[in-house]
Amino acid sequence: MNKYEIGVIFKPTLEEEALKEELERVQELITRFGGAIEKVDEWGRRRLAYEIEKLTEGIYYFITFSSESTAPAEIESRIRIYENVIRYLIVRLDA
């Protein structure tokens, strides 16, 4: 099992309830492919480094999880089509 961290930026136009649902969708996606979520960090609303889809802000979350090496590719292929996710990045954490 490897340790990974996924950074997800959601659209700032989401209401609090919709944001919570989207975060749960991402967490469920991780667990569906055998990942065990260890920590969820909410960074909140932050200014983007550059404009994306005419948006200048995003809502940042960082999720640390453990999974097999095949899980990140599966998660990326699914999260790519989520409408409310502006950007995402999965990185492997060194032990």
Buried (B, 14 or more C-beta within 10 A) or exposed (E): EBBBBBBBBBBBEBEEEEBEEBBEBBBEBBEEBBBEBEEEEEEEEEEBEEEBEEEEBBBBBBBBBBBEEEBBEBBBEEBEEBEBBBEBEBEEEEE
